[in-house]
Amino acid sequence: IFIWIKRKRLLSNTPLAEYSKPKNTEYEEYGASNILKNLIEFSINDSANKINIKIERNGLSLIEIKNNGNGLSSKDLADSVENNSATLNNNKNIFLNLSKISNLEIISKEKNKTRGSLLKITNDKIQPIKECYADIGTKISLKDIFYNDNEKRTNPDNFIEDDIKNIIFNYALAFPNIDFLAKLNNTSIINAPIEDKLSKDKIISRISKLFDNKIAKSLIKEQLETEQIKIKIYYSSKKQVSKKKNNQYIIVNNKPARFLGIKRAFNDIYRKSFEVDGYPSFFIFLNYNENLVERKKVEKMTKGLILKSFSKQIYEFANEERNKNNLIKSVFNFHKNFQLTESKNGIIIKNNKNNKKIEISISNIKNLFK
């Protein structure tokens, strides 16, 4: 009986203040990128393989995410705006908290149901949950964010276009098995269907859809795997460097991560190694148990793999340039018994029959043409 009374109270235009958080809540955590992060992870945890995102005015007017996951029942929706909610896959009270700063609407339908459920929280009031027509999955709409806090609404620091793109692209990269469609300020920014199961490398395929096909084709791949740590790195060749740092992503256990130490090291070593002014595109995927493995160890191993790869690429580039600029290749068989080899001081002629060598210096060669 007690539970029934509580539900009745909740669904009857209940003032949100009864369930609100303390007034000193730090609203900075509710920037557009953080809201998106939580809602995308909610969709992934709900077993969605299709996520459709729509954002207007960098999120201030609208943040909308629609997925085709398992969906929520009317009871789930009611629980999701209670203080003791524990039904949303560790996203505790996500909807309740978001409703403090926006007009919230959730339409959801479970896979085995014929009708869906609609929950609206507008002007600080929880409306009664209603039955409605709905597609399988959940559609979450946040409108007029910070409508009730003009100071926050006029401060754009947490509603930056590049931050929004970065979060969406991170998750689209991390989950090539999910269809991502995203529209930002009336412009399509992502249209990436689920990658083919037969694709040789799903990450490369996803990168070609999200970015430039030229970048995808130029990528160098390196990987390292131990019992504790898996590292996979894709980075653009020297020929594909750019002036901007936009296409640089580090993903840890399928979530966006900063790892500024790795980012700084990558850019610094790359630019010094290849003597370029631009920055490479790179996509780093790290998988490890964050409770068991120290972050410093992962950083050290990743830097080691980067250095090893750069050394290998520098050697290959050096050979390529040397062979391009010299008529004499590194080894040239000009006679069945003799072999010509380029050396630091000039050329070496080797008699393969008796294994004898003579070296002719550059200065001697110059004297021949005086």
Beta strands, then each sheet from edge to edge (+ up, - down):
strand 1: 14-15
strand 2: 50-56
strand 3: 62-67
strand 4: 103-109
strand 5: 116-122
strand 6: 125-126
strand 7: 130-132
strand 8: 137-143
strand 9: 179-184
strand 10: 187-192
strand 11: 219-225
strand 12: 229-236
strand 13: 248-252
strand 14: 255-256
strand 15: 282-288
strand 16: 331-333
strand 17: 338-342
strand 18: 346-351
strand 19: 356-361
sheet 1: 1+ 6- 5+ 4- 8+ 3- 2+ 9+ 10-
sheet 2: 1+ 6- 5+ 7-
sheet 3: 11+ 12- 15+ 13+ 14-
sheet 4: 16+ 17- 18+ 19-
end
